[in-house]
Structure formats: C-alpha cells, structure tokens
Amino acid sequence: MRRRNFWLYARLGACCNGMVINGWRRLVWLLWGALLLSLVGVSQTEPAFASNGAAKQESLNEWRALTASNAAPPYAFVKDPAIRVYFAGEFGVECFSARWSHQRVPTGGYRVHSAVLRWRQRLLRIPKPQSAWREAVVIAGPAWRRLATNLVAALTPKAPWHAAYYQAFLADRVLYRDARGRPHLVPLRQQPGQVIIDRRFSVQETLEILGRLLSEALGRSHPGANLFLLMTPSARRCVQPLLVDLERHECVLLEPAALYDTTDRGIGLAVTAQGLKAMLFDSVVIALIKNPVSSVARLGNLGVQTVVKLLRPLLPRFGGAPSPLAKGRGMDLKKWETWLDEHTGTREQDGSLELLIDGDRFFNSVERGIAQATNHIEVLVYIFDKDDVAVRIADELKRRSARVKVRVILDEEGSIAAGVAPPATPMPEGFVPPSSIVCYLRRGSHVKVRPFLNPWFSADHSKLFLVDGSRAWLGGMNIGREYRYEWHDLMVEVRGPVVTSLEETFRRDWAHAGPLGDLGYLIALLTSRHTPPSRELPGPWIKLRLLPTKTLWKPFATAILGSLRHAQSYLYVENPYLFDKRIIIGLVAARKRGVDVRVILPSINDFKTGGRGNLVIANYLLEHKVRVYFYPGMTHVKALLADGWACLGSGNLNHLSLRLNQEDNIATSDPVFAAELKEQLFDQDFAHSYELKHPISVDWLDFLADIVLEGF
C-alpha cells in the first residue's frame, strides 16, 4: 500500500532544530546552492518527464505482451513472503519477483497484502524449484473468465439499482443490477444516475472478500490444491495477478511495476531542488524577512512545546479494575458549551453541517461548488498533489479563473514531499505529472497561488475550501488520488453565517502569505469584515464552534482534552495518528470512571513508524479495557464524539496538530448532527472493523517508534 511520506521534508527539518549549524559561511553557501539548484533543476524537468512517460508506456506494452490472452500462462513459485513468476518467451524466460510484509494486525478472515512485481532477470530456462518453494496453480484465460463470471454475480447486490464499489478488483469497478436483475460492471463515475452505491470496499476489504469467495470456488474446482495465482485481465488496465493461499488464508495483490513510472519512486533533480529551496531558503531566509514577528513567535512556540514534550512522563499503569459502564445520559451539553466559552476563547456561531464520508461524496460536492461559483473560489490545503486527481482539480480551477477570482494557499513542504511517492492505485496510462503544481496552476490561467513557507519547519495542515462566501468544506482531505479513491476519510460541507468567519480566516492567511507578510496580516486584521448576525442570513441553522490551532492560541487541544475529562457516558475516537500521550492517558482515565471508550485505528498506516507505534498504543488501551478497532485499510478520518458533542476537522491527536501546526476544526452539540455522525460514521466503522481481543506481539522497534512519535 502507499507510503505517503509527506513527513520527509517536514520531519527532517524538525530534527535539524536540535542541531547546531557550525559556521555561517557554510549555511550561506547551502542557501545559495539550493536556490541555484532549484533554478537549474526546474528549467530542465519537462523533457525528463516526457522521457519517463515513454519508458513507462514501453514497460506497459512489454507486460501486456507477456500476459496476453494468447500467450502461454506463466509458472509461479512461492516461498512466504516472496513469489517468483516465470514467463517463457521467444528469447528466453523472463523472471519477475515480489516480496511483501506481513501485517501483525489480526483479522477475522483472510490476511491480505500487496506487493510490487518487478522484473528480476532473463534466463535460458525455468529453474527447478528448490524444496522450500511451492508451485502455484495458475488460473488464466477461459478458466479465469468462468471464475470471474461467478464472482461478479456473488459480489453484486441483489436489489436493482443498488451498487457496491470494490477497489483493486476489475479496475476499481462498480457492480449493480438493472431493473431486470442483470448484473453490470462499469467504471466508477460512469454508473447510471439512479444507481445508489451502498458500500465502498477498501482494497483490504475487497481482497478479504475475494479470498473467502475464491476459497470456496477453487476448493471445489481444484480439490487438493491450496495455492493459486489468478491472472486477472482488464480492458482498461494491465493484468494484476492475485495470489491466493487457501492453506494459510492469505491473499496477495501483485501490482506490476509497469503500472508505475519507476522514476516516481525516487527523488529526481527537480524535486530535490524544490525541497532544498523550500527547506533551506524559503523557510529560513524568505520567511524571516517577510514574516519576522510570526517566525520568531513560531520559534518560541517550538522551543516551549519541545521542553513540555520532553518533561512529559511515560504512560502510567492504572491499578484496579475500571468502573462498570455508566448508564446515565452523559454530560450536560449546555454547561459544556459554557465551559468551552470560558476556556477556549471561542464562541458558538450559526450554520449547518452536511457529512461527506469518503472521496467520491466530497470531491463530487466540491467540484459542483467550483463549477457553480459566481464570484470567487478559495482553497487552503496542506497537500496539493500533482497526480491525475490533483491535476483534474487544477484544470477546473484554471478554467473557472477566467470568470471568477481563484486563490490557492498550499503548504510548500507538504505539497512537494507528497508528490514524491506514487499512489497505491495506478494512474491513467499516458498521464505525465507536472514538475511543480504551483507552476502548473499559474501557467496559462488567472489562478493566484501563495505557498505557506513553513518557518522553522512548521506546517499549515488545514483543509479548507470556500465558494462565494456561502459554502465551505473542511475536514481531513487534501487534493490527491488517495483522498479521492484509496483512503477512508471525512469532510463536512458548511453553510450559513459561520462561513463568513472562515472567509475572514482565509483573507488573513492570504495576506500573511503575500509579499507584505506580517504587515499584510496586520492590515487584514485591522480591516476585519463584520460578521453578520443570524437574522441577516435566515436558515435552519444549528450552533457551531470553530476550534483552530494557531501558534499562540490552541483551542482545539483545550477542547479535546476537556472533553476527555468531562465525558460521562461514551467517547468514540477515530484518528490515524493517535500519538499524544495526554490524549491516550485521558482516554484510559475516562474508561476507569465508567465511560464507554472506543478507538478506531487504521490496520495499514501510510506512516510506517506510526503503524508500529499504533500497535504499542493499542495494547496499552486494551490492557485498560478501552475497546480498540482496526479499520480494514487506511482511515484518515479525524473525528471525536463525546456524549453528543461532535468534533472533526484537520487536526490529528498528536503533538503537531495539537500544539505546532495550523489547523481548522469545527464542533457542535447539535443532537441531530451527533446522531448522524454516530450512525453514518462510527457505527458503520465499528461494524466493518476488527475489534482487538488479545494483545498484539510487539518488539523493541515498536517501542522505539512509540517513543519517537511523541514528537509528531
């Protein structure tokens, strides 16, 4: 699965905060070198990308020839956790191999993995397998088509016009039945308008379901065999082999390297230049010149928070059994809102919220908003990727900029680092990413772009989209393929008077990111626009509260920690980066006093170190009777529900989001919205996740990761 290492530049820089740079002369030369390298590198990128695209297409054509329907099926040999696949051709035998890492998170069914199948060598003949290697039965051609027909029938919902979307199966297709009950299989976004997608299955869920269905079908057709390699063809994509081990209850999706441009996995000259320029020149020199006051404030905040972090004790062991689960109604939400007024420095505002769970709902909604804009479009985002999804959004913003004002603020280091790694699912054939999304947005359009310069390696982690001053979207999704197709995530559409406050926040941030920097921010602050009262914007509004994280103002952290102390009935948390020890201790303390505490973590974390640390945290929570669930795949959802108080947004439950980054979150005690969040998000995810019942085996690297994560 994808390892989106957007931590690369940001955390490398954070480590540099504790180092002493010897010699101003060396530093000056580094800065000038980074600037010159960026100018040279960017100017030479387009031919390289074009060449990469041609090389990728050649690799695709070669793979298609080897796996064509009229070609002889390959031979496959497996020695867990590795596979070798041999294709006999006119000029010899082509050998491909892959290895996968075992997931230690338990599951109730098939264990699923994925691995990249890479060309290894050309041989004269297929070697005799060693004793430890097992030969797999290869299912291809007519045998696969017969099997696929039965699988499609079993996977398609029975009710007419109701559909299911399966990732990593038959090119991410939607399966539904028409009015006559006939199954259909179409690409996502090409289904008829009356089709309702009831379930969206992640890659892990899809593979687990396939493992169970194939176990039954293959057991009947091939009695005695227990290892199979399925050559799954697609009209739109290359063959993606699927390894099924009936004996070990494992399923491995093998993704041919030909589906990816191999240069995407390295850091090329242009990306290196952009990263060095962002880290060593923009975040140090330009930020200090343009934003001296705020840069110094961020440095002071970094120092204070680092000292506080280092002095924080390790996770304590709570003695005694927890209290029985409370039967009460939970905390008094009116008193709770008054507490928030007093302790966070925020106030309730009027507005409305609509849940947008997963990428198809959010991206469809925001794309309609962009298309319907009549005055202006504003985007504040941590990652504006340069994959096919990001480029499609960029193209729409460029098109609309001819008629409406379009302004974009993106986190410079976050966006550069995010563009380094390829997505987990292949991009369309022929797609060549731009060398710089900033340059791409500006080129041939009226789009205005201002990067957040990451002073002292801080980040603007917000995700905020605004249209015409009447609609806003905020939550956990950036602009990129994983958010659109691959990950489980959450956004909300916001309307009403509260949007004016979000617009004002963007206006100040835009001024701060401009050439006047701190002075521009001060001017924007002194000329703040009046927020209209509710009566000027009539509607069925509810009470909402904005809970940002700013350099010297952290109401989000105050509110979250306060909710853990005040909750009396239940606490539900879903967050991929649950690293902060104060939050973890608060969850355990709540469970000790009788609160029903449940936590959802991803079974596969895009941050590998975070995945290790999650195992230690899960064991600690389980030991203290907190119910722990592992979502099948990567959940990027950031949501908390405490006795009917809902809080969601861009903030993770880690040191960065609570104390260092810039974040935008929103909360409400509205009972209708809280019930929707519980029913549509938490209840669904509890049902689809694996509940941990026994401790997971951990090693010293996991404990080391847990210690390191205290700084994230």
Secondary structure, DSSP 8 states (H G I E B T S, - for coil): -----THHHHHHHHHHTTS----HHHHHHHHHHHHHHHHHHHHTHHHHHHHHHHHHHHHHHHHHHHT-TTS---EEEEETTEEEEEEEETTEEEEEEEE-----S--SS-EEEEEEEEEEEEESS-----TT-EEEEEE-HHHHHHHHHHHHHHHS-SSTTEEEEETTSTTTEEEEE-TT--EEEEETT-S-TT-EEEEEE-HHHHHHHHHHHHHHHHHHHSTT--EEEEEE--SSS--EEEEEETTTTEEEEEEEGGGS-GGGGS--HHHHHHHHIIIIIIIIIIHHHH-HHHHHHHHHHHHHHHHHHHHS-------S-------S--S-HHHHHHHHHHHHS---EEEEEEEEESHHHHHHHHHHHHHH-SSEEEEEES-B--SHHHHHHHHHHHHHTTTSEEEEEEEHHHHHHHTTS--SS---TT----S-HHHHHHTTS--EEEEE--GGG--B--EEEEETTTEEEEES--BSHIIIIISB-EEEEEESTHHHHHHHHHHHHHHHHSTTTHHHHHHHHHT------GGGS-S--EEEEE--BBTTB-HHHHHHHHHHHH-SSEEEEE-S----HHHHHHHHHHHHTT-EEEEEEESS-SSHHHHHHHHHHHHHHHHTT-EEEEESS-B---EEEETTEEEEES--SSHIIIIISBB-EEEE--HHHHHHHIIIIIIHHHHHSEE--S-----HHHHHHHHHGGG-
